[in-house]
Amino acid sequence: MNKLNNFPILPNDENTIGIIGGGQLGKMIALSASRAGYKTHLYCPKGDNPAETVVDEVTNGEWDDYDNLVEFSNKVICATSEFENIPSKSLELLSNKTNVVPSSLVFRCAQIRSKEKEIASKSGFKTPLWFLIKNTDDLISSINKISNEAILKTNSLGYDGKGQLKIDATSNFFEVWENLGSVECVLEEKLQFKKEISLMYFKSLDGSEGFFPISENYHENGILKKTTAPVNLNTNVEIDIKTKTKKLAQSLDFYGVLAIEFFELFDGSIVFNEIAPRPHNSFHWTLDGCNTSQFDILVRTICGLPVKDVKSNGKWEMTNLIGNEVKNYNLYKDQNYILNIYGKKNVKTGRKMGHYNKNIS
């Protein structure tokens, strides 16, 4: 059986879905796959991995443990990743043995901020003013071209506000550069915006595609705190960003689920922020707010099953439980809160420990 061209994939004893990464997204992917009748096999380094409790088989290995990766790939009919910072070389190795959705090309783009901004621009999206920074000379010359406060971000391996610092013309550039590890960065203008929104597009290996309703996001300390959905956008604006999203996806030969974050400015214009080729925190509300969640859709796309636009069953609010908030007993007393606790053993400041959804229609 040629696993690289074998779809649609139907649930049976021989068809096991591979999940790369052991966090909460991996756990929720596995639960959706299990409800759909599929077996699951997890690959992740040893650690505090909540996904290990809900899969059929686990292979613990580092991302550069190529022998273990090959053994894992031989046991799964297809594979998907729960986060985008897995080395593309590892994904390429897996791709030689089994279908990896989304592809290593997509993850390479998502891992490098400059690359995703370039492809966003080519797809027609407006981006913040930005500069590639390779040394302090680049930083000093570029900051003078940005009139407002700016954000310096490592060009790769940043998430949840990590790997970025706010700076302006009065900052100590040498100190800032050292604090971010003296690695290649992107400097971008800090925008004043009306709201941040998320769009999720999905495409199955059978060629069908669709969108979820758009989400609106609220952050605290660089971490997503709350999402409400659906959000009302001007119809022409919504059509425009969906058209450009399809163009971006086509340029990457994209399959799977793709979240894109945007800023809506006070003049109504939309500015691209970043992509995530995986399930996204801002669409956890779909677990209860839609008949088919983002995790259900991901399973369908990687198995080559038909997909279409998903509608919500009302207006919903998702709130992240961060750090010790998971210990708040009042949350457990209110049955209107639909709790999803991830089962992480170590409670840490700034760590996402769970979330709750609530119908606010």
C-alpha positions, 0 to 999 in steps of 0.5 A: 500500500502506498501511504503517500497517495492513499486517501480517503483514509477510513477508520479501521485497525490498519489506519493509525493517525500519527500526531506530532507533539504531546501538548493540549492540541495533540490531545484534542486532535487525538480525542477527535480522531478517536471519536471518528473511529481512528487509532492514534500514535503520538510522537514527542520528547519525554516530558509533561505531555497531556496527549499521552493519556488519550492515544493508542501508542506513544513513541518518545524521541527527540526531534532529531532522533531520526531512527525513532522518527522513521520507526514512527512513520512506518506505523502511521498512515498519515501524520499531522503536527500540533505546533509549528516549531518542529524542525522542517528537516524532521518533517521532511524525513517523515514525508518520505515515508507517510503523508504529513499534512500540512507539509514541511514547506508550510511549516518552514514558512510559518517558522520564519517570520520574514518568509511568512510576511513575504508570502502574505504580501505576494498574496495581496495582504497588507503587512506592518512596516518591517525590516530584517535585522541581522546585527545591531547596525541593521537595528539602529538604521531601521528603527529610524525608519519607524515613526512609532514604537516598534517590536523586535521579534526573533525571526523564528521560534517565537510564540505566546509573546516569547522572543519579542521586545518592544523598543523605540529610538531611546532603547539600548540597542546593544542590550536589546540585541543580546536579550534576544540572543543576538540572532536574526530578527524582524523589526516591525512597527507597532500598530494601533488597532481596533481589534485583532481577529483570527480566520481559519481556512481548511482544505482536505486532500480531496480538494474540498475546502471551507472556513470557520466563522471569524474570531475576535481576540483579546490578549494579556501579557502577550498571551491570548486570554479571551476569544469571542465568535463569530465577529461581524465584519464588513461583507466585502472585507470578509470576502477580500481576506478569504480570497487572499487567504485562498491565494496564500494557501494555493501558493503553499500547496496547502492542505490541513487547517490554517489560522491567520491572525489579522489586525483591523485598524481604526480606518477599517483596513486589515493588516496581516499578522501571522499564520499557524498551520495547525489548530489554533487557540482562538478556535477552541470555542468551536469544540462547543460552538459548532457541530464540527470542531477545528479538530474534527475538521483537521482529522477530515482534511488529513484523511481526505474526507469532504469538508465545507464551511462550518457555521456556529450555533450562537455566539460564544466566548472562550477564556484561557485558564493560565497558571494558577487560574486553573485552581479557581473553584468558582469555575467548577461551580458554574455549570454554564462554563464548559471546562476543558482542563488539559491535564498538565502536571506542572502549573506554571506562570504564563502556562495555558492549563485549560480553557472554558467556553460559554454561550453568550447568545 
